[in-house]
Amino acid sequence: MIHSVDFHLQLKQSQFRTPIEVLRKNFKSIQKLVETHKSYCISQIKLIENTPNKKEKLDLIDAAIQKQEMFNYDIERRVEEHNKYISRLKIRLHKLKQFQTFYDDHKKDLSSEEALTKYASLYREEINLLLIDFLLKSSFMDQAHLDGQNSGVILAKKLGLDNLIDYDVILQGLEIYNEIRFHKNLKILIKWCTENKKSLKSIQDENDPNSSLKFETYFQSFIEHVKLGELSKALEIASEYLVNFLDTNVDDNLYKIASGAALLCWNRTYLNDTIQLSLNRDHERTSSFYDQSMNMVSQIQGNVSPLKELLEESKWSKLADFFLFNYNSIYGISQKPDLLLLLSVGSTALKTRSCLRSSTLSQVSTNDINFDDYLIDTRNKDGRPAIHNECPICSPDLYELTHDIPFSHQVKSNIYDNPVMLPNGNIYQYDKLISKSFNISGENFERSKLMPMQLSKELKDSIGILGKNESSGLLDNYELLDPLTGEVFKREQITKVFPT
């Protein structure tokens, strides 16, 4: 449970950063709109006063009235947007106050039934917001689709949580992303870079001063003109825009511009002919040392291969990803869905080296698994039933997410000290397992193979953590007894575990 409103606010930074950034941009747009219209009105009034012709005066007045109507419409639209985000901020502040009131009322007894019920209600809403955020960011819509067709928007409106997440801002970024990646639209990206010039500069300074979205955009535009054979337009972009970026990150930018310039001299038809020639003459590789034409072809291939990378379709995906990174940074949106982030963090805290140790779930297809198989999986090597649904890390549902994450750094169990697991899956405290091995008598094991009472007492204080050099040699010759099943195992078959 989160016992601090400040910590809760840190987790919900985007709920406040995003609308504040939108309000800031909208306010600047209103200021610019007012200043522009003010200058227009002053010049138009002077023009009307100095016009002697009555008909021309009426035409100027009509034009001024139309301009004023357009101005009023733009102002009303932007004020409406301003009020919308202000109302969202008020709702979110009210939620924070509710959380603070709840915490203050139940600070002394957070384990009461009433407190747990309210906690469940609060966190159910937070989980729903995580799901909505995941659905929004994982839905790469086409530009022709409407907001209402996005599954995240539908769920947000159905649950009445649309005021707690800025879905319109997220979808606007995805819309531009899709235009870049799938429709290769650079005009919309250039326009966005121009509108957010100052914000991009601050993001660039904070993250990587040597990377520039504007440079990558114009460089991609240069490459596209070269591919289309529009060399004059490509040179115009290079001289007007790309050269300006040589002041920053000189080495990388100069290399890219030089590589792009090399494309201007690239005769694609000749290149294709030479590559085909090299493919047809593979059988002559043995004499290629003395074959100057083959050496020339090989040299051309080596020189051209870096240039061919500039023409690959993957460049559009990289450019779209770079845009979305900058867009999310400006508006305070998390770069990845928060649901996956929290699942990864929580799974790392739970994952131990015992997880999936004896299970073959990683090799089993879960497409056709039935309910009984899900509850009890009997496919272990030793044939014993192993219940998997109690451990989220070992479950088929989270295996794809958790199998690559690191283990938790647990050196002490929350159940008891120094736990070990026998090959049959049973877990015991190590010193108690040793003491039980000679205190319990049975017919299914040889007493001579178990540790004598005197040696057990001598080693009881020195064993501590399993595997210490001073005790491991003495234990190698003895076996340990499982007090529940009566099975006997060698010491090297025991595994150190960290059950939580």
Backbone torsions as a table, in degrees:
resi	resn	phi	psi	omega
1	MET	NA	148.3	176.3
2	ILE	-89.6	114.8	-176.7
3	HIS	-102.5	20.8	-178.9
4	SER	-145.0	129.5	177.5
5	VAL	-68.5	-34.4	178.9
6	ASP	-62.6	-42.2	178.8
7	PHE	-66.5	-39.9	177.1
8	HIS	-61.7	-38.5	179.3
9	LEU	-67.1	-36.4	177.1
10	GLN	-63.1	-37.7	177.8
11	LEU	-69.4	-24.1	-175.4
12	LYS	-111.2	33.0	-178.2
13	GLN	-59.1	-40.5	-176.5
14	SER	-63.7	-25.8	178.3
15	GLN	-64.3	-20.2	-179.1
16	PHE	-113.4	-35.7	-179.3
17	ARG	-66.9	-41.3	-176.7
18	THR	-63.5	-53.7	179.4
19	PRO	-64.4	-32.9	178.2
20	ILE	-64.9	-40.8	178.0
21	GLU	-66.3	-39.6	177.6
22	VAL	-64.4	-42.6	178.4
23	LEU	-63.4	-39.6	179.0
24	ARG	-63.0	-46.4	179.4
25	LYS	-65.2	-40.4	-178.8
26	ASN	-66.3	-38.8	179.0
27	PHE	-65.7	-40.3	177.4
28	LYS	-65.5	-36.3	177.6
29	SER	-65.2	-39.4	178.3
30	ILE	-65.3	-43.0	177.8
31	GLN	-59.2	-46.1	-179.8
32	LYS	-64.5	-40.0	179.5
33	LEU	-63.1	-43.0	-179.8
34	VAL	-65.6	-44.5	-179.9
35	GLU	-63.1	-41.8	179.4
36	THR	-64.6	-44.1	-179.0
37	HIS	-68.7	-34.8	178.0
38	LYS	-62.5	-45.8	178.8
39	SER	-62.8	-39.1	179.5
40	TYR	-64.3	-44.6	-178.0
41	CYS	-63.1	-42.0	179.9
42	ILE	-62.4	-46.9	-179.9
43	SER	-67.6	-35.1	-179.4
44	GLN	-70.0	-38.8	178.7
45	ILE	-64.4	-42.8	178.0
46	LYS	-62.9	-39.3	-179.9
47	LEU	-65.5	-39.7	179.0
48	ILE	-66.7	-41.9	-179.5
49	GLU	-64.4	-34.0	-176.5
50	ASN	-91.0	1.6	179.2
51	THR	-93.2	116.3	-177.9
52	PRO	-78.2	-28.6	-176.4
53	ASN	-74.2	128.4	-177.1
54	LYS	-66.9	-40.9	-179.4
55	LYS	-65.1	-41.1	178.0
56	GLU	-65.3	-35.7	176.4
57	LYS	-62.5	-43.6	179.2
58	LEU	-63.2	-40.0	178.6
59	ASP	-64.0	-41.6	178.3
60	LEU	-65.8	-37.8	178.3
61	ILE	-66.3	-41.8	177.3
62	ASP	-61.3	-42.3	178.7
63	ALA	-64.4	-38.0	178.8
64	ALA	-66.9	-37.8	178.8
65	ILE	-65.7	-44.4	178.1
66	GLN	-61.5	-41.1	178.6
67	LYS	-64.1	-38.9	179.2
68	GLN	-65.8	-38.8	178.2
69	GLU	-64.2	-42.5	177.0
70	MET	-63.9	-39.4	178.4
71	PHE	-63.6	-44.7	179.2
72	ASN	-61.1	-39.7	179.4
73	TYR	-64.8	-45.0	179.4
74	ASP	-63.3	-41.7	179.5
75	ILE	-64.4	-44.8	179.6
76	GLU	-61.2	-40.9	-180.0
77	ARG	-65.2	-41.7	-178.8
78	ARG	-74.2	-34.2	175.3
79	VAL	-66.7	-39.2	177.1
80	GLU	-63.0	-41.3	176.7
81	GLU	-65.2	-40.1	177.8
82	HIS	-59.5	-47.5	-179.4
83	ASN	-65.2	-34.0	179.4
84	LYS	-62.6	-45.9	-178.0
85	TYR	-75.7	-28.6	173.7
86	ILE	-64.5	-42.3	178.7
87	SER	-64.8	-35.9	176.8
88	ARG	-63.9	-42.6	178.7
89	LEU	-63.3	-39.2	179.0
90	LYS	-63.7	-42.5	179.0
91	ILE	-62.6	-41.3	-178.3
92	ARG	-71.0	-35.5	174.3
93	LEU	-66.2	-37.3	177.1
94	HIS	-63.3	-39.0	176.9
95	LYS	-62.8	-41.1	177.8
96	LEU	-63.3	-40.1	178.4
97	LYS	-64.8	-38.5	176.4
98	GLN	-61.2	-42.5	178.9
99	PHE	-63.5	-41.9	179.8
100	GLN	-65.8	-43.1	179.0
101	THR	-62.1	-43.6	178.8
102	PHE	-61.9	-44.1	-178.7
103	TYR	-65.1	-41.5	179.6
104	ASP	-65.7	-37.4	-178.2
105	ASP	-71.4	-30.1	-175.0
106	HIS	-117.3	24.3	-177.5
107	LYS	-63.0	-36.0	-176.1
108	LYS	-80.1	-29.2	-176.9
109	ASP	-138.4	81.5	179.8
110	LEU	-81.7	-6.1	-179.2
111	SER	-99.5	4.2	178.6
112	SER	-69.3	160.7	-177.6
113	GLU	-64.0	-39.3	179.2
114	GLU	-64.9	-42.9	179.8
115	ALA	-65.2	-42.7	179.7
116	LEU	-64.0	-36.9	178.3
117	THR	-65.2	-43.6	179.0
118	LYS	-68.8	-38.2	176.3
119	TYR	-60.3	-43.9	-179.9
120	ALA	-61.0	-39.7	179.2
121	SER	-66.1	-43.0	180.0
122	LEU	-64.5	-44.1	-176.1
123	TYR	-77.9	-22.9	173.2
124	ARG	-64.5	-39.4	177.5
125	GLU	-67.2	-39.0	178.8
126	GLU	-66.0	-38.3	177.7
127	ILE	-65.5	-40.0	176.8
128	ASN	-61.5	-38.8	178.0
129	LEU	-66.1	-36.1	176.6
130	LEU	-64.4	-41.1	178.4
131	LEU	-65.6	-41.3	179.0
132	ILE	-63.1	-44.1	179.1
133	ASP	-61.1	-40.4	179.3
134	PHE	-65.7	-44.0	-179.5
135	LEU	-65.6	-37.5	179.0
136	LEU	-63.7	-48.2	-173.4
137	LYS	-78.7	-20.6	179.7
138	SER	-93.9	1.5	179.2
139	SER	-102.4	96.9	178.8
140	PHE	-86.5	90.7	-174.2
141	MET	-79.5	155.2	169.8
142	ASP	-82.0	154.8	-174.7
143	GLN	-62.2	-27.0	-177.0
144	ALA	-74.8	-14.5	-177.1
145	HIS	-78.2	154.4	178.8
146	LEU	-95.1	159.8	179.3
147	ASP	-59.2	-36.8	-175.5
148	GLY	-65.9	-15.6	-179.8
149	GLN	-90.1	-3.0	176.3
150	ASN	-80.4	130.8	-175.5
151	SER	-62.7	-33.6	178.3
152	GLY	-66.4	-39.9	178.3
153	VAL	-67.0	-42.2	179.5
154	ILE	-59.5	-45.8	-178.9
155	LEU	-66.6	-40.6	-179.5
156	ALA	-61.7	-44.4	-179.2
157	LYS	-71.7	-34.5	179.5
158	LYS	-66.7	-37.4	-179.3
159	LEU	-89.3	-2.7	-179.7
160	GLY	71.0	30.1	-177.6
161	LEU	-112.3	15.2	-175.6
162	ASP	-68.3	-18.9	177.3
163	ASN	-86.2	-4.9	-179.2
164	LEU	-103.0	0.9	177.9
165	ILE	-144.8	136.5	-177.2
166	ASP	-88.9	71.8	-175.9
167	TYR	-65.4	-32.6	-178.4
168	ASP	-66.4	-35.1	178.3
169	VAL	-70.0	-42.0	179.0
170	ILE	-63.5	-43.7	-178.3
171	LEU	-69.0	-31.0	177.2
172	GLN	-64.4	-41.5	176.8
173	GLY	-64.5	-42.1	178.7
174	LEU	-66.4	-32.6	179.0
175	GLU	-64.4	-46.0	176.8
176	ILE	-66.2	-38.2	178.1
177	TYR	-57.3	-46.5	-179.6
178	ASN	-67.5	-35.5	177.2
179	GLU	-62.5	-37.7	-179.6
180	ILE	-74.3	-49.1	-171.3
181	ARG	-75.1	-44.0	-172.3
182	PHE	-99.7	-26.2	-177.9
183	HIS	-112.3	-0.7	176.6
184	LYS	51.5	45.9	-178.0
185	ASN	-95.5	105.7	179.2
186	LEU	-91.6	-18.9	-178.9
187	LYS	-63.4	-43.1	-179.5
188	ILE	-67.4	-32.0	178.9
189	LEU	-73.2	-41.5	178.0
190	ILE	-62.7	-41.2	178.7
191	LYS	-63.0	-42.4	-179.9
192	TRP	-66.1	-40.6	179.2
193	CYS	-63.4	-38.1	179.1
194	THR	-66.4	-41.5	-179.1
195	GLU	-69.1	-27.0	-175.9
196	ASN	-116.6	36.5	-175.1
197	LYS	-59.8	-48.8	-177.6
198	LYS	-68.0	-41.1	179.7
199	SER	-64.5	-39.8	178.8
200	LEU	-64.4	-36.6	179.3
201	LYS	-64.9	-41.2	179.1
202	SER	-68.3	-39.0	177.3
203	ILE	-64.5	-40.1	178.9
204	GLN	-63.4	-41.4	179.8
205	ASP	-67.4	-35.3	-178.3
206	GLU	-73.6	-37.6	-172.9
207	ASN	-98.8	-66.0	-178.1
208	ASP	-147.3	103.2	-178.3
209	PRO	-60.4	-20.0	-176.8
210	ASN	-87.9	-5.9	-179.9
211	SER	-108.9	137.1	-177.7
212	SER	-138.5	121.8	178.0
213	LEU	-65.1	-36.8	-179.1
214	LYS	-65.4	-41.2	177.8
215	PHE	-63.3	-46.7	-179.2
216	GLU	-62.3	-34.4	179.1
217	THR	-66.3	-49.2	-179.7
218	TYR	-69.6	-31.7	177.5
219	PHE	-67.2	-38.7	176.7
220	GLN	-67.1	-37.1	176.1
221	SER	-63.3	-40.3	176.4
222	PHE	-59.2	-46.1	-179.3
223	ILE	-62.7	-41.6	-178.8
224	GLU	-64.2	-39.0	177.9
225	HIS	-66.6	-35.8	176.8
226	VAL	-65.1	-42.7	179.7
227	LYS	-62.6	-32.8	179.5
228	LEU	-84.5	-2.8	-179.0
229	GLY	79.6	10.8	179.1
230	GLU	-89.9	73.1	-172.4
231	LEU	-68.9	-35.0	180.0
232	SER	-64.3	-40.5	177.6
233	LYS	-68.2	-37.0	177.3
234	ALA	-62.5	-43.2	178.3
235	LEU	-66.0	-34.7	178.6
236	GLU	-64.8	-41.8	177.7
237	ILE	-65.3	-41.2	-178.8
238	ALA	-63.8	-44.3	-177.3
239	SER	-75.3	-30.3	-175.8
240	GLU	-88.6	-32.7	-173.2
241	TYR	-120.2	-53.8	-170.8
242	LEU	-63.3	-38.0	-178.2
243	VAL	-61.9	-27.6	-178.5
244	ASN	-67.3	-17.9	-177.5
245	PHE	-92.4	4.9	178.9
246	LEU	-74.1	-14.1	178.2
247	ASP	-73.4	-25.1	179.3
248	THR	-118.0	138.7	179.2
249	ASN	52.2	57.4	-171.2
250	VAL	-58.0	-46.2	-173.3
251	ASP	-62.4	-54.0	-177.0
252	ASP	-66.5	-46.0	-178.0
253	ASN	-65.8	-39.3	178.8
254	LEU	-65.3	-39.3	178.5
255	TYR	-64.5	-42.4	179.4
256	LYS	-65.1	-42.9	-179.9
257	ILE	-65.4	-39.7	177.9
258	ALA	-65.1	-40.0	177.1
259	SER	-63.8	-41.4	177.3
260	GLY	-65.1	-37.6	177.9
261	ALA	-65.3	-32.9	178.1
262	ALA	-63.2	-28.7	178.2
263	LEU	-65.2	-25.4	179.5
264	LEU	-64.4	-26.4	-179.6
265	CYS	-98.6	9.2	-173.5
266	TRP	-89.1	113.7	174.6
267	ASN	-89.5	100.3	-173.1
268	ARG	-64.3	-35.8	-179.3
269	THR	-63.7	-44.9	179.3
270	TYR	-64.2	-39.2	179.9
271	LEU	-62.4	-44.8	179.7
272	ASN	-61.9	-37.9	179.1
273	ASP	-66.0	-41.1	-178.5
274	THR	-69.6	-36.8	178.2
275	ILE	-66.2	-42.9	178.3
276	GLN	-63.3	-38.0	177.9
277	LEU	-61.8	-40.5	-179.7
278	SER	-67.9	-33.8	179.0
279	LEU	-70.3	-35.5	-178.2
280	ASN	-75.7	-16.7	-174.6
281	ARG	-114.6	29.0	178.9
282	ASP	-62.0	-28.6	-177.2
283	HIS	-71.9	-10.7	-178.8
284	GLU	-100.9	16.6	-178.0
285	ARG	-60.3	-31.0	-176.7
286	THR	-65.2	-29.5	-179.1
287	SER	-102.9	12.3	-174.6
288	SER	-67.9	-21.9	179.4
289	PHE	-62.3	-36.2	-179.6
290	TYR	-96.8	-3.1	-178.9
291	ASP	-96.1	100.3	-175.4
292	GLN	-65.4	-32.6	178.7
293	SER	-66.3	-40.0	178.1
294	MET	-67.5	-37.7	176.2
295	ASN	-62.0	-38.3	179.2
296	MET	-65.9	-41.9	178.5
297	VAL	-62.7	-43.8	-179.9
298	SER	-63.0	-39.5	179.5
299	GLN	-66.5	-40.6	178.1
300	ILE	-62.7	-43.6	179.5
301	GLN	-60.4	-42.3	-179.9
302	GLY	-66.9	-35.8	-179.7
303	ASN	-75.0	-29.9	-173.8
304	VAL	-87.0	-24.0	-175.2
305	SER	-56.7	-39.6	175.7
306	PRO	-65.4	-30.6	179.9
307	LEU	-72.3	-33.1	179.7
308	LYS	-64.9	-27.9	178.3
309	GLU	-64.8	-28.5	179.3
310	LEU	-68.7	-19.4	-176.3
311	LEU	-99.4	-0.5	-176.7
312	GLU	-71.1	150.0	-179.6
313	GLU	-68.1	-22.4	-179.5
314	SER	-64.7	-17.8	178.1
315	LYS	-62.2	-33.0	179.3
316	TRP	-68.4	-38.9	177.8
317	SER	-64.3	-42.2	179.5
318	LYS	-65.1	-40.0	179.3
319	LEU	-66.2	-41.2	178.8
320	ALA	-64.7	-41.2	178.0
321	ASP	-64.4	-39.3	179.5
322	PHE	-65.6	-39.5	176.3
323	PHE	-61.7	-47.8	-176.0
324	LEU	-64.4	-33.4	175.7
325	PHE	-61.6	-47.2	179.6
326	ASN	-66.5	-39.5	179.8
327	TYR	-62.1	-48.6	179.7
328	ASN	-64.8	-35.3	179.3
329	SER	-65.7	-39.4	-179.4
330	ILE	-65.6	-44.2	-175.0
331	TYR	-92.7	4.3	177.7
332	GLY	70.7	26.3	178.9
333	ILE	-90.2	137.5	179.3
334	SER	-64.2	142.4	-175.3
335	GLN	-70.4	-26.3	177.9
336	LYS	-125.2	156.2	176.5
337	PRO	-56.5	132.3	-178.4
338	ASP	-61.5	-29.1	179.9
339	LEU	-60.5	-46.5	-179.9
340	LEU	-66.7	-37.3	179.1
341	LEU	-63.1	-48.0	-178.6
342	LEU	-68.3	-36.1	176.1
343	LEU	-63.8	-39.6	179.6
344	SER	-66.5	-43.6	179.7
345	VAL	-65.0	-45.8	179.7
346	GLY	-65.0	-38.4	179.9
347	SER	-68.3	-37.4	177.6
348	THR	-62.9	-36.9	179.2
349	ALA	-68.6	-26.9	-177.4
350	LEU	-95.8	-23.3	-172.1
351	LYS	-73.4	126.0	177.1
352	THR	-119.8	172.5	-179.0
353	ARG	-73.4	-5.9	175.4
354	SER	-87.5	-17.5	-177.7
355	CYS	-65.8	132.4	178.1
356	LEU	63.2	16.6	-178.6
357	ARG	-67.4	-46.1	-177.4
358	SER	-108.2	6.2	-177.6
359	SER	-96.4	147.6	177.0
360	THR	-108.1	23.0	-178.0
361	LEU	-62.8	-29.6	-178.4
362	SER	-66.5	-19.4	-178.9
363	GLN	-107.0	4.2	-175.6
364	VAL	-108.5	132.7	175.8
365	SER	-74.8	129.1	-177.9
366	THR	-96.8	10.4	-177.5
367	ASN	-67.0	-39.8	-174.4
368	ASP	-109.6	18.3	-177.5
369	ILE	-72.0	133.6	179.8
370	ASN	-94.9	178.4	-173.4
371	PHE	-66.1	-39.5	-179.8
372	ASP	-65.4	-41.4	178.5
373	ASP	-65.7	-30.4	-179.6
374	TYR	-69.5	-39.7	-179.0
375	LEU	-73.4	-45.1	-176.6
376	ILE	-132.7	116.2	179.6
377	ASP	-106.8	115.0	-176.6
378	THR	-100.8	26.1	-175.2
379	ARG	-97.1	21.1	176.5
380	ASN	-72.9	160.3	-176.9
381	LYS	-63.0	-35.7	-177.0
382	ASP	-86.9	-1.7	176.3
383	GLY	82.8	-3.7	-178.6
384	ARG	-79.7	144.0	175.8
385	PRO	-62.5	138.7	177.6
386	ALA	-127.9	117.7	-178.6
387	ILE	-84.2	124.2	-174.2
388	HIS	-107.8	-22.0	-171.8
389	ASN	-71.1	-15.1	178.9
390	GLU	-79.1	-18.6	179.6
391	CYS	-109.7	114.1	-179.0
392	PRO	-65.1	-27.9	-178.5
393	ILE	-70.6	-35.8	-178.3
394	CYS	-87.3	-5.7	-176.6
395	SER	-72.2	149.7	178.3
396	PRO	-62.7	-28.0	-174.9
397	ASP	-68.0	-38.2	-174.8
398	LEU	-105.2	4.1	-176.1
399	TYR	-61.4	-43.4	-178.3
400	GLU	-61.3	-31.9	-179.3
401	LEU	-82.4	-33.1	-169.3
402	THR	-100.8	-12.5	-171.5
403	HIS	-72.5	-17.3	179.8
404	ASP	-104.9	-7.1	-177.9
405	ILE	-77.9	156.3	-177.8
406	PRO	-71.5	162.1	176.6
407	PHE	-76.7	155.6	174.9
408	SER	-73.0	148.8	-177.9
409	HIS	-90.8	67.7	-179.8
410	GLN	-101.1	124.2	177.5
411	VAL	-109.9	-2.6	-179.5
412	LYS	-142.8	135.9	-179.3
413	SER	-79.6	149.9	175.6
414	ASN	-83.4	-7.0	-178.3
415	ILE	-95.0	-56.6	173.7
416	TYR	-160.4	168.4	-175.1
417	ASP	-74.5	144.6	171.5
418	ASN	52.9	57.3	178.6
419	PRO	-80.1	145.8	176.2
420	VAL	-133.1	154.7	-179.7
421	MET	-117.2	132.2	175.1
422	LEU	-82.0	162.4	-179.7
423	PRO	-58.1	-22.2	179.3
424	ASN	-83.6	0.4	176.8
425	GLY	97.9	-10.5	179.9
426	ASN	-75.8	142.2	-177.6
427	ILE	-118.1	133.2	-179.6
428	TYR	-137.9	161.4	169.0
429	GLN	-75.0	134.6	-165.8
430	TYR	-63.4	-46.3	-177.0
431	ASP	-68.0	-32.1	177.1
432	LYS	-71.7	-33.9	177.3
433	LEU	-62.7	-38.6	178.4
434	ILE	-65.5	-44.1	-177.9
435	SER	-66.8	-36.1	179.5
436	LYS	-69.7	-25.7	-175.5
437	SER	-62.6	-31.1	-179.7
438	PHE	-107.7	-9.7	178.8
439	ASN	-85.2	-24.3	-178.9
440	ILE	-98.3	131.2	178.2
441	SER	-104.9	150.6	-180.0
442	GLY	-165.2	171.3	-177.1
443	GLU	-100.8	-6.0	-173.8
444	ASN	-94.5	10.1	179.0
445	PHE	-147.7	160.8	178.3
446	GLU	-91.1	121.6	-177.0
447	ARG	-61.0	-29.8	-175.8
448	SER	-67.9	-22.2	-178.4
449	LYS	-85.1	-11.1	-178.2
450	LEU	-87.0	161.3	-176.8
451	MET	-70.8	130.8	178.1
452	PRO	-64.3	154.1	-178.3
453	MET	-59.7	-43.3	-176.0
454	GLN	-65.5	-43.2	179.6
455	LEU	-66.6	-35.4	179.5
456	SER	-63.5	-42.9	-179.7
457	LYS	-65.1	-36.6	-178.6
458	GLU	-69.3	-34.5	-176.3
459	LEU	-91.4	-8.2	-173.9
460	LYS	-57.1	-42.4	-178.0
461	ASP	-85.0	-19.2	-174.9
462	SER	-95.3	-14.5	-176.2
463	ILE	-68.7	-52.5	177.4
464	GLY	54.4	-105.7	-179.5
465	ILE	-93.3	136.8	-176.2
466	LEU	-60.2	133.6	171.6
467	GLY	99.7	8.7	178.5
468	LYS	-66.5	142.0	-173.7
469	ASN	-61.7	-36.9	-175.2
470	GLU	-70.2	-19.5	-177.7
471	SER	-112.9	-18.8	-174.3
472	SER	-65.6	-37.9	-178.9
473	GLY	-64.1	-37.5	179.8
474	LEU	-70.2	-28.4	-175.7
475	LEU	-87.5	-14.8	-174.8
476	ASP	-60.7	-27.8	-175.2
477	ASN	-88.7	0.7	-175.5
478	TYR	-120.1	160.5	178.8
479	GLU	-117.1	158.2	-178.5
480	LEU	-116.6	146.3	-174.8
481	LEU	-104.1	134.0	172.0
482	ASP	-80.9	113.6	-174.6
483	PRO	-67.5	-19.2	-179.4
484	LEU	-85.9	-43.5	-174.3
485	THR	-102.6	-17.4	-177.0
486	GLY	81.7	4.1	179.4
487	GLU	-76.0	150.4	-179.1
488	VAL	-116.7	133.9	-177.6
489	PHE	-131.9	153.5	174.7
490	LYS	-77.2	157.6	-175.7
491	ARG	-64.3	-35.1	-177.8
492	GLU	-71.0	-10.7	177.6
493	GLN	-84.2	-8.0	-178.3
494	ILE	-81.7	141.4	-178.9
495	THR	-120.0	133.7	174.7
496	LYS	-74.8	128.6	-178.7
497	VAL	-128.4	166.5	-179.8
498	PHE	-131.5	68.7	-179.4
499	PRO	-67.3	136.8	177.8
500	THR	-100.2	NA	NA
